[in-house]
Amino acid sequence: MTLLLDQKVALITGAAAGIGEGVARLFAQEGAHVFVLDRNAAGAEAVAAAIRSQGGSAAAFACDVCRAETIQAAVDQALARFGRIDILINNAGIYPRRAFLDMTEQEWDEMQDVNLKGVFRCSKLVIPHMVERRSGKVVNISSVTFFKGMQNLSHYVAAKGGVIGFTRSVAREMGPYNVFVNCITPGAIEVETEKLVATPEQMAAIVAQQSLQRRLNPLDVARACLFLSSHLSDGITGQTLNVDGGLVMY
């Protein structure tokens, strides 16, 4: 069976848990050399070690998307080992809730720095190498909350909307270089950190609004990332793919 990402080199941010971990594991199964980036160094190494124990290729890096030098270290290592970066998954993000009237400017700025400027930083360091080779796939992780609007998340929704706008503009610029830039807007994905921000009753209420009456999991998003990172999506760029069980249709 042909592997969809055979020998491809992939950098995945926020990959120590949740969606990022799901992407890293699936990409490795499909033959990619995976670089697991996360500011949780121990978590990143645990994911990379698990991938290697199953015969996959993975390396972990302590990476904070707010600090360009930590991203650069992973980029340099990927280029030193393989001479290229084929795929970038911009997944790292934070999700603190705060009512707008209670929100501080510092809280607003931190959200933009991680969830939007982090995408800029990683893309700025990786895409030039893709342009040089005239080849590359970038997938940015936004959120379905941009389409719905969500209370207590104005800073988050603004950042995730910015990711969609960034995706579209950069896709226009990178098209002539055969570099594809797309976006995924996940819905309510069942991850461990969910317990910190929502109750089971709140999550059940979201599922009740979905067309698919089940919880979505990281693998659902990972499969969409796989599609957008492989040759199967070679006619697609600048697009936003909604993975939310049919919660929102647009």
C-alpha positions, 0 to 999 in steps of 0.5 A, a space after each residue: 500500500 502506498 503511503 500518502 506522506 512517504 518520506 515527507 518532512 512535517 513540522 507540527 506545532 502544539 503536538 504534545 497532546 490533542 489535535 497536534 498529537 493526533 496529526 503527528 501520529 497519523 502522519 508518521 503512520 503515513 510515512 512522514 518524518 515528524 517533528 513534534 513541536 510543543 512548549 511542553 517538552 516532556 509531552 512532546 518527547 513522549 509523543 515522539 517516543 511513542 511514534 518511534 516505538 511503533 516504527 515511525 520517524 519522530 523527533 521532539 523539540 521544546 518550541 514556544 511559538 511566541 519565541 522565534 528562536 525556539 522555532 528556528 532550532 527545529 527548522 534548522 534541525 529538519 533542514 540539516 537532517 533532510 534538506 527540506 520541509 514539506 509540510 507545516 501544520 500550524 496548530 499551537 494555540 490557547 483557549 482561555 475564556 474571558 468575558 469581554 468586559 472583564 478582559 485585560 489588554 494583556 489577555 487580548 495581546 497574549 491570545 493574539 501572540 500565540 494564536 495568530 502571531 504564532 502562525 505568522 512566526 512559524 510560516 515566516 521561518 518555514 515558507 521561504 524554504 518551500 518557495 526555494 524548492 517550489 514545493 510545500 503544504 501549509 495547514 493552519 488550524 483555526 476554529 468553527 467559533 469564527 463562524 458562530 461567534 462565541 461569548 467569552 471568547 472575543 479574543 480567541 474568535 478574533 485571532 482565529 478569524 485572523 488565521 483564516 484571513 492570513 491563510 487566504 492572503 498567503 495562499 494568493 502569494 505562494 501559489 506561483 511557487 507551488 506552495 499550498 496554504 489551507 485552513 481547517 476550522 475544527 468544532 468541538 473536539 474531545 481532548 483532555 484540556 476540554 475539561 478545564 473549560 467546559 462541562 459534560 452538559 455543555 459539550 452534550 448540548 453542542 453535539 445535539 446541534 451537530 448533524 453527526 450525533 457523536 463527539 469528534 476526536 483528534 483523528 477526525 481533524 488529523 485526517 483532514 490535515 492528511 488530505 490537505 498535506 498530501 497530493 490528494 489536495 493538489 488542486 486546493 489552496 486558500 480554502 477553509 475546511 470545516 471539521 465540526 460534525 455538521 454544526 455549521 454549514 456555509 
